[in-house]
Amino acid sequence: MGQYWYLLNLDRRERAYGDKLGEWLPLGDYTWLEQRLRIPQLSLHIDRWIAHGKCARQRGSLLKLPNEVIDMVFTELRLEDSVSILCLAATCKELLLLGKPHVYQVMRRACQSWGYCRIICVGDYCYGIEDADLPPGLLTVEEKKAIEDMYGKEDRRSKLYGFAAATFSSDEIAFDSPLNSVLVCSPQFRRLLYSRSATEQHDLRMIRKLMTPAYEEGPTVLYNVSKGECVRRDALDLPGDISLGLVLLSQVCWSHDSSCSLRIDEDFAEKLVQGRWAGDRFCITTESTMPELPGGAEWKDVTREVHELLCHLYYNEIAPDI
């Protein structure tokens, strides 16, 4: 029958895919994964709004409160009602300036970032949950206990795969736009969406900008923050539409069985299913904003090391189907 695979974010308890690798790996667009690994920033439009143009005089009593109290209002709303934070921040420049840090937290949470999370693509022929079965140190004590409570210690079924199938989220909204994930169920947003009022349409455009993440410009780099290794996209001799999401996937698969339903040589299949980065933590950013390693250690560029497997995957599986 062949082996089935889940791409897992262990920290967010989210999963994607679930079919044979040959049914989704060569055909997928992994820009969503690349975006999930990037660190979002607020749109530059926000600072431009604050810095330029006239500042309308506000006659309400809210802005007569001390800034510390207004900050407390934003904090309370952030815990209970994300949409109200956006509406309040869009009211005027003063409130946008005061609410900017809270808007960022709402936007970043809505992006459902996978940055700095443990990521593994596990096959259902991977049995057991000990260090001999999985990458050493992959699971926490609490995670092992939860899996053992479900299966029992002696059960040799594909425990991690089955546990993820039963308990991890697979809602596709997790991979949709941050705007949709926060606003789609909001009555306030629906009212703005269908309003013909010029003022409310202006508010809607502003809220869309508040919830549209911006990313650092420049050549992107995939950083393995667990191992201190990195892969530079512009150094890969592959077509430009091959994303760093595919680079990541080629390094995080894990199983005891090399069956992967792909047209690749056995030695490459064994490399693929014993991924050197399986279960590690990652982020994607630019060379100019690379994260710092503990103790001032330097990043190791492993672009050449991953290039051979990527090329074999591309020319044997992806290119023939294009």
C-alpha positions, 0 to 999 in steps of 0.5 A: 500500500505504501507509507503515508506522511504528515508534516507536523508542527509539534509546538502548535500541534498542527498537521498538513497533508497525510498522503503518500509522499509521491502524491503531494511532495512533487506537486505542492506549492510550498510558498505557504510553508516558506511564509509560515517560517518568515517573521512577519512585520507590520506594514510600512503604511502604518508608520506613514499614516502616523507620520504624514497628513493631518491629525483630526481633532478628537472630541471624545473622552477616551483620549483624555485618559492617561496613555497607560490606561489606554494601553490597558484597554488595548491589552484587555481587548487583545485577550478577548476581542482581536477585531475590536483592537483593530477597529479601535486602532483604526479610529485615529492616529493617536490610537493607532500609535498607542495600539501599534504594539497590540495590533502587531501581536494580533497580526503575528498571532493570526499569521500562525507562524511556524518560526522557531517550532519543531517541525518533522514530516513523519511516516506511518511506518515510524514506530515507537516514541523513544530516542531509538525510534525518533530523532533524539530528544524530539518529544517532551516528557509530557508529549510522550506521556500523552502518546503512551496514555493513548496507546500504551507502552507496549503498542508498536503501532505508528504512535506519533503519526496516529497521535497527530491524526487524532489530536492535531489540528488540520483546519485549512484556515491555519494555512490561509491568510491572517486576515481571514483567520481573525476576521472571517467570523466577525460580525463587525467585519462583515458589516464593514465588508458590505457597507456602502459608507465611504468612512466605513470602507476607508476603515476596512481598507485600513484594517486590511493593511493592519492585518497584511504582514510585511517581510524583510526584502532581500535574498532569503535564507533558511536557518536551522536554529537548532543546529546553527546551519543555513541554506541560501536560496540564491545559492541553489542551482534550481529554478526560481519557483523552488521555494525554501519550503521544499528545501525544508521538506527535503530535510525533515522527513523521518521513518524506519522504512525508505518507501516513499512512492517517489521515483528516486534512487534507493540511496537518496530515498534513505537520505530523505526518510532519515532527514538530517533536520527532522524535528529541529526548529527553523526560521526564514529571513534575510542575511542582513537580519539573521538570528543570533546563535548562543555564545556568538557562534557562527552559522554554517552554510550547508547549501552544498550538502542539501543541494544534491538531494534537492537536485535528484528530487527535482530532476526525477520527480518534479521536472518530469511532471511540469 
